[in-house]
Amino acid sequence: MSKARTPYRFLFAGGGTGGHLFPAVAVADEIKRLQPEAQILFIGTKSKIEGKVVPKLGYQFKSIWIKGFARKITLSNILFPLRLIVSLVHSVIISMKFKPKVAIGSGGYVAGPAIWGASVMGAKIILIEPNSYPGITTRLLEKQADEIHVAFEDSKKYLRRVDKVILSGNPIRTNLALNKSQEAFNHFGIVDSLKTLLILGGSLGAASINKVVADHIDELKKLNVQIIWQTGSQYFENYKNLNDERVKVLAFIDEMDKAYSVCNLVIARAGASTISELAALGLPSILIPSPNVAENHQYHNAKSLSDADAAILIEDKNLTENFINAVSTVIFVEEKLKNLSNKIKNFSKPDAANQIAKRAIKFAVAV
């Protein structure tokens, strides 16, 4: 069936970070599984994660010129109006050629022009909002949207068109499952008789988390715990000398399923994808939102969980004074760990990708 005839033509836009890209990819994968003849096109920017990841996944990819608005005065900011106009026109041209039946936006600045362009050409619009506090792109596009799929109940209070909102969860591309096998413990060179603390700062790392761990490493050892510590690639050289029998310092963890399986408590940033994984696996966590993200959305993510007793929230500015106390009062209290585990599971929507894909396919046939 040719591209011109099949009704199953889907345009995806979202990126800049993995938190915006991978929910879109999860839905695209599910559409392909349910409807193998579907035509799928991603719009993004070449220089960001989508430009590297999407072509490798085998999806068609088109780039536009848009770039985010920096917080300080730069040449890029001066060019922003021109970039926006060019990107809007380019997006309309792409949609004129591709003729999408449904356009799916998952946030990030690139989704704005791309989804608007598709709406001009008559496509049905589905928005995916993975964060508790909806990003500006979602809020700007909600008028054009036919459905807005959110991961947090709290998101509704920030959106005007609540009638369009569906609590579907955050689609994640993962087959993660807990398996506390001896192989998993051996993989990290740790034992199964001690409590294990898993510390994550993302692939690039988190400077403040790394610093507080290093500053309190002796106190952590006195707690008689063992640590799997992902420093991030750019910080690994600074902390690799702290590696020993009880502290496993790693630049990056390739097999996250093993890391999740052996840990009793996770310390991490509060990105939407991380939270979705923790919720799917029911892992107790201390969340430390990054203060350096757009609209402080990680704080809102963590606050939604904290308010439901589903995670411990420590703001970055309070990290030094609260870190050790938070770890010591949680990791050894089985009732607390169990409660956190049970409560965070309430935020898990493992069929999110499937549900959104089915809605997109239904829209495609109806258009």
SULBELLIN-V590298 format. One record per backbone hydrogen bond with DSSP energy under -1.0 kcal/mol. NH is the residue of the N-H (numbers start at 0). CO is the residue of the C=O. If there is no record, write none. Layout:
nh | co
NH | CO
NH | CO
//
This chain:
nh | co
5 | 1
8 | 6
9 | 38
10 | 101
11 | 40
12 | 103
14 | 106
20 | 16
21 | 17
24 | 20
25 | 21
26 | 22
27 | 23
28 | 24
29 | 25
30 | 26
31 | 27
32 | 28
33 | 29
34 | 30
37 | 34
38 | 7
40 | 9
41 | 59
42 | 11
43 | 61
50 | 47
52 | 48
53 | 49
56 | 52
57 | 54
58 | 53
61 | 41
63 | 43
77 | 73
78 | 74
82 | 78
83 | 79
84 | 80
85 | 81
86 | 82
87 | 83
88 | 84
89 | 85
90 | 86
91 | 87
92 | 88
93 | 89
94 | 90
95 | 91
96 | 92
97 | 93
98 | 94
100 | 8
101 | 8
102 | 123
103 | 10
104 | 125
105 | 12
110 | 107
111 | 108
113 | 109
114 | 110
115 | 111
116 | 112
117 | 113
118 | 114
119 | 115
120 | 116
121 | 118
122 | 117
123 | 100
125 | 102
126 | 146
127 | 104
128 | 148
138 | 134
139 | 135
140 | 136
141 | 137
143 | 140
144 | 140
145 | 124
146 | 124
147 | 163
148 | 126
149 | 165
150 | 128
154 | 151
155 | 152
156 | 153
157 | 154
158 | 155
161 | 159
163 | 160
164 | 161
165 | 147
167 | 149
167 | 165
168 | 149
173 | 171
180 | 178
184 | 180
185 | 181
186 | 182
189 | 184
196 | 225
197 | 264
198 | 227
199 | 266
209 | 205
210 | 206
211 | 207
212 | 208
213 | 209
214 | 210
215 | 211
216 | 213
219 | 215
220 | 216
221 | 217
223 | 220
225 | 194
226 | 245
227 | 196
228 | 247
229 | 198
230 | 249
232 | 202
234 | 231
235 | 231
238 | 235
239 | 235
241 | 238
242 | 239
243 | 246
247 | 226
249 | 228
255 | 253
258 | 254
259 | 255
260 | 256
261 | 257
263 | 195
264 | 195
265 | 283
266 | 197
267 | 285
274 | 270
275 | 271
276 | 272
277 | 273
278 | 274
279 | 275
280 | 276
281 | 277
282 | 277
285 | 265
286 | 311
287 | 267
295 | 292
296 | 293
299 | 295
300 | 296
301 | 297
302 | 298
303 | 299
304 | 300
305 | 301
306 | 302
308 | 305
309 | 304
311 | 284
313 | 286
317 | 314
318 | 315
321 | 317
322 | 318
325 | 321
326 | 322
327 | 323
328 | 324
329 | 326
330 | 326
332 | 329
336 | 332
337 | 333
338 | 334
339 | 335
340 | 336
341 | 337
342 | 338
343 | 339
344 | 340
345 | 342
346 | 343
347 | 344
351 | 348
354 | 350
355 | 351
356 | 352
357 | 353
358 | 354
359 | 355
360 | 356
361 | 357
362 | 358
363 | 359
364 | 360
365 | 361
366 | 362
//
